[in-house]
Amino acid sequence: MISGGAALNPDVARRFAALGIPLLQGWGLSEASPVVAAQRWMPRRFFFSNYYEEHAGTVGPPVVGVQVELIDVPEKEIYVHLHGQGELVVRGPNVFAGYWQSPEESAQAKAGEWLRTGDLGRIDEEGNIWITGRCKYVVVLESGEKVLPDELEEHFQQSELLWDMTVLSRQSRGKTQISAVVFPNAEIAKRRLQERGEPLSEESLRKLAQEEVDALSKSLAPYKRISEVTLTDTPLPRTAILKVMRAQLPETFTFDIKRWEQSAPTDLTAPSETAEEPSA
């Protein structure tokens, strides 16, 4: 089976592999008509090695006739020769000529014959492409270290308490800090507070969420750890393929217990979907 349209959780791919079902991942975008890369199916590797389990998360090499390269992202201080990753650019007969009657947007989307995808990634020695995030959302700390919100959000998905969550950067006393906005799972939160004999309040919920984040952050590098947790009483705005619409996030978030309880979805398998984010 082939997965596309949104990033495939590597754990899902591994679970399918454990059942003997190969679930491969592809990648593309409308401006590339639309497939750019896809994992190749090799029965011998699937049945006689752990190759696909070890490569869960990659989108494979480019399809025939398409080239993919990395370029520097100077505005984020990301340089291919230093960091081994950069913005993924695509060239081939599948790349579009430009947006309809939008010459400025078309010029921004291309670098000569190359299509700028806006995706940050790396390419391994086999030619497999690994997408690590979106260039414009990379957080550059004063130390020069880079934090990828997508990477952290995927890490925290293992929590049943942190039902909806996004990672942001905040300025505090002139320094960039990593923070998180959390919509707690109402059923799990209430049960844990009851077990601890604590009342249901904004303070107790924030403490619960912070403890969960801290516990899951122990395996992260110190510079990637969340310094502040903010609660929201409504699920985060997401596209039809469940990507956080970061451009539509408010500057500040409010939390009201009653509104939070009323907003708690009945289906806790995935955050609520909203209209797809408009594009150029």
C-alpha positions in Angstrom: 0.0 0.0 0.0 1.1 3.6 -0.6 0.5 6.5 1.8 0.4 10.1 0.6 -1.3 13.4 1.2 0.1 13.9 4.6 3.2 12.7 6.6 2.9 9.0 7.6 3.7 8.4 11.3 6.7 6.1 11.3 5.2 3.9 14.0 2.2 3.3 11.8 4.4 2.1 9.0 6.3 -0.2 11.4 3.1 -1.7 12.8 1.9 -2.5 9.3 5.2 -4.1 8.6 4.9 -6.2 11.7 1.6 -7.5 10.3 3.3 -8.4 7.0 1.8 -5.6 5.1 4.1 -3.2 3.3 3.0 0.4 3.7 5.2 2.7 1.6 5.3 6.5 1.6 5.3 9.0 -1.3 5.7 12.7 -1.4 4.7 15.5 -3.8 2.9 18.7 -4.3 0.5 20.2 -6.8 3.1 22.3 -8.4 5.0 19.1 -9.3 2.1 17.3 -11.0 2.0 16.0 -8.1 4.4 13.1 -7.3 8.1 13.9 -6.6 9.3 10.8 -4.7 8.2 7.4 -3.4 9.6 4.5 -1.6 10.5 1.5 -3.8 9.0 -1.9 -3.2 11.7 -4.6 -2.9 10.2 -7.9 -1.6 13.6 -9.4 -0.6 14.3 -6.5 1.7 10.8 -6.6 3.2 10.7 -10.3 3.9 14.4 -11.0 4.8 15.6 -7.8 6.6 14.4 -4.9 8.7 15.1 -2.4 5.9 11.6 -0.9 5.8 11.3 -0.7 9.6 14.7 1.2 9.7 13.6 3.5 6.9 10.1 4.3 8.2 9.7 8.0 7.8 11.5 8.4 4.5 9.6 9.3 1.3 12.1 7.3 -0.8 14.1 8.5 -3.8 12.8 10.8 -6.6 10.6 9.1 -9.3 12.2 8.5 -12.7 13.0 11.7 -14.6 12.8 14.0 -11.5 15.7 15.6 -9.7 15.7 16.6 -6.1 18.5 18.7 -4.5 19.2 20.7 -1.3 19.8 24.4 -1.1 20.9 26.7 1.7 18.3 28.6 3.8 20.4 31.6 4.8 17.5 33.4 6.6 17.3 30.4 9.0 21.1 30.0 9.2 20.8 26.5 7.6 23.7 25.6 5.3 23.8 22.2 3.5 27.6 21.8 3.9 27.4 22.5 7.6 24.1 20.8 8.6 23.6 18.1 6.0 20.1 19.4 5.3 18.5 22.3 3.5 15.4 23.3 1.5 14.3 20.6 -1.0 14.1 21.8 -4.6 12.7 19.9 -7.5 13.5 19.9 -11.2 11.9 17.9 -14.0 9.1 17.9 -16.7 6.6 17.6 -13.9 7.4 21.1 -12.5 4.7 23.7 -13.3 5.3 26.8 -15.3 3.9 29.1 -12.7 0.7 30.2 -10.9 -2.1 31.5 -13.1 -1.8 35.2 -13.6 0.5 35.5 -10.5 4.0 36.4 -11.7 5.3 37.5 -8.3 4.2 34.3 -6.6 5.6 32.3 -9.4 8.9 34.0 -9.1 9.1 33.3 -5.4 8.2 29.7 -5.9 11.0 28.9 -8.4 14.8 29.3 -8.5 15.5 29.1 -12.2 14.2 25.6 -13.4 14.0 24.4 -9.8 10.8 24.4 -7.8 11.2 25.6 -4.2 9.1 23.2 -2.0 9.5 25.1 1.3 10.2 21.7 2.9 13.3 21.2 5.0 15.0 17.8 4.6 18.0 15.7 4.0 19.0 13.1 1.4 20.9 9.9 2.6 23.6 8.0 0.8 21.0 5.8 -1.0 19.2 8.9 -2.3 16.2 8.5 0.0 14.6 11.8 1.0 13.8 12.6 4.6 11.5 15.6 5.3 12.2 17.2 8.6 9.9 20.2 8.6 8.9 23.5 7.0 11.7 26.0 6.4 9.7 29.1 7.5 8.8 27.5 10.9 12.3 26.5 11.9 13.1 28.2 15.2 16.7 29.5 15.4 17.9 29.9 19.0 20.5 32.5 20.1 23.0 29.6 20.4 22.5 28.9 16.7 20.8 25.6 17.4 17.7 24.8 15.3 14.4 23.5 16.6 11.9 21.8 14.3 8.3 22.2 15.6 7.1 19.3 13.4 9.7 17.0 14.9 8.7 17.9 18.5 4.9 17.7 17.8 5.4 14.2 16.4 7.4 13.2 19.5 4.6 14.3 21.8 1.9 12.5 19.9 2.6 9.5 22.0 0.8 11.1 24.9 -2.9 10.4 25.5 -3.2 13.5 27.6 -1.8 16.0 25.1 -4.7 15.5 22.6 -4.0 18.6 20.5 -0.7 20.4 20.7 1.6 22.7 18.7 5.1 24.0 19.4 5.9 27.7 19.1 8.7 30.1 19.8 8.3 32.9 22.4 10.4 35.9 23.3 11.2 36.1 27.0 13.6 38.7 28.4 15.2 39.0 25.0 15.7 35.3 24.5 13.9 32.8 22.2 12.2 30.0 24.2 10.3 27.0 23.0 6.7 26.8 24.2 3.7 24.6 23.6 0.0 25.2 23.3 -2.0 22.3 24.6 -5.7 21.2 24.4 -5.9 18.5 27.0 -7.9 15.3 26.5 -10.8 15.9 28.8 -11.5 12.3 29.7 -7.8 11.5 30.5 -7.3 14.8 32.4 -10.3 14.3 34.6 -9.4 10.8 35.4 -5.8 11.6 36.4 -6.9 14.5 38.6 -9.5 12.3 40.3 -6.9 9.6 41.0 -4.6 12.3 42.5 -7.5 13.8 44.6 -7.0 17.2 43.0 -9.8 19.6 42.0 -10.5 20.4 38.3 -9.2 23.8 37.7 -7.1 25.7 35.1 -4.1 25.6 37.4 -4.4 21.8 38.0 -4.8 21.1 34.3 -1.8 23.3 33.4 0.3 21.5 36.0 -0.8 18.1 34.7 0.1 19.1 31.1 3.5 20.6 32.2 4.3 17.4 34.0 3.4 15.3 31.0 5.6 17.5 28.7 8.5 17.4 31.1 8.3 13.6 31.4 8.4 13.2 27.6 11.1 15.8 27.2 13.7 13.8 29.1 14.8 12.0 26.0 15.2 15.2 24.0 18.3 17.4 23.8 18.1 20.2 26.4 17.7 22.9 23.8 14.6 21.2 22.4 12.8 21.1 25.7 9.5 23.0 26.3 10.0 25.8 28.8 6.3 26.9 29.0 3.0 25.3 28.5 -0.1 27.3 27.6 -3.6 25.8 27.6 -6.3 26.5 25.0 -10.0 25.7 25.5 -10.6 25.0 21.9 -8.9 22.6 19.4 -6.2 24.2 17.2 -7.1 25.3 13.7 -6.0 22.6 11.2 -6.2 21.9 7.5 -8.2 19.1 6.0 -5.1 16.9 6.2 -4.7 17.8 9.9 -1.7 20.2 9.6 -1.7 23.0 12.2 -2.6 26.3 10.5 0.2 28.2 12.2 -0.6 31.4 10.3 -4.0 31.5 11.9 -3.0 30.9 15.5 -3.8 33.8 17.8 -1.1 35.8 19.6 -2.6 34.8 23.0 -4.8 31.9 24.2 -7.6 31.8 26.7 -8.8 28.9 28.9 -12.2 28.5 30.3 -13.2 25.2 31.9 -16.7 25.1 30.6 -15.7 26.0 27.1 -13.0 23.4 27.2 -15.5 20.7 28.3 -17.9 21.7 25.6 -15.2 21.7 23.0 -14.0 18.3 23.9 -14.6 16.1 20.8 -16.3 12.7 21.0 -13.8 11.2 18.5 -10.5 11.3 20.3 -8.5 9.7 17.5 -7.5 12.9 15.7 -7.9 16.7 16.1 -10.9 18.3 14.5 -10.6 19.2 10.9 -11.2 22.7 9.6 -11.2 24.2 6.1 -7.9 23.7 4.2 -5.4 26.5 4.5 -5.4 28.8 1.4 -2.4 28.7 -0.8 -1.0 31.0 -3.5 
